[in-house]
């Protein structure tokens, strides 16, 4: 490699890997002599990069922490990850970090290639955050869904429900929301003819269909509000329910309280249902009974009335 600037960039990229590099291995990687490697190391030091050298059989070169931050070389995936993280930090509630994040993001986006800048903006414009997400999600799935949202393009994917049942979905995606340590896709399910939110970690093999759609009116202010359960009233009037259920939370989620935050574990064997519903109170009453466990209803006159009606009907059957 005879191009000195290119060789220095390649050498710096190697040294940024957290390991110690023998001079002979660096020379082989760069296609130069050991003496050229030593000269290039001196050039990097002159530019402010703290390269440390150790002697002996196991010795070599490595980049260490210095007094000032030198320029860094990033690959494509690292640049996208940092840019997306900076966008999230720019909207953080931590005092003093927003401005620095915006400055850093502006510097990074200025030098991003067009294809990477597009990926960053697709992810940023299609996502919203209610709380940090810690459930592992395939970045390619997120990127595919975000692109479909930006392009108003229908998507097909395989979905695994909480019960383990698998199905194929054909949807019109409108937003990605990070809430309660999970990512959710908000979309209109064409097969169910209704709005749905799907956990992204349960979505597999999303495929854009190339079919464009005109956005429908979401029954909420925005996707984040939809996931939070703050839906606008349509069809059946909405009502609120609170109940303590004598069952682990994982047994209830998916059978009641489909939105994140509806079910809160109280201990290993008890959970709290606290939700705003816009379906029929009779359906909720039947689902509570179908759990086959004890529960205490705290707040929901609508569901209480349905339970009393069911008790009366059962009583007539048993005494008739």
Buried (B, 14 or more C-beta within 10 A) or exposed (E): EEEEEEBBEBBBEBBEEEEBBBBEBBBEBBEBEEEBBBEBBEBBBEEEBBBBEEEEEEEBBBBEEEEEEEEEEBEEEEBBBBBBEBBBBBEEEEEEBBEEBBEBBEEBBEEBEEEBBEBBBBBBEBBBBBEEBEEEBBBEBBBBBBBBBBBBBBBBBBBBEBEEEEEEBBBBBBBBBBBBEBBBBBBBBBEEEEBBBBBBBBBEEBEBEEEEBEEEEBBBEBBBBBBBBBBEEEEEEBBBBBBBBEBBBEBBBBBBBBBBBBBEBEEEEBBBBBBBBBEBBBEBBEBBEEBEBEBEBEEBEBBBEBBEEBEEEEEEEEEE
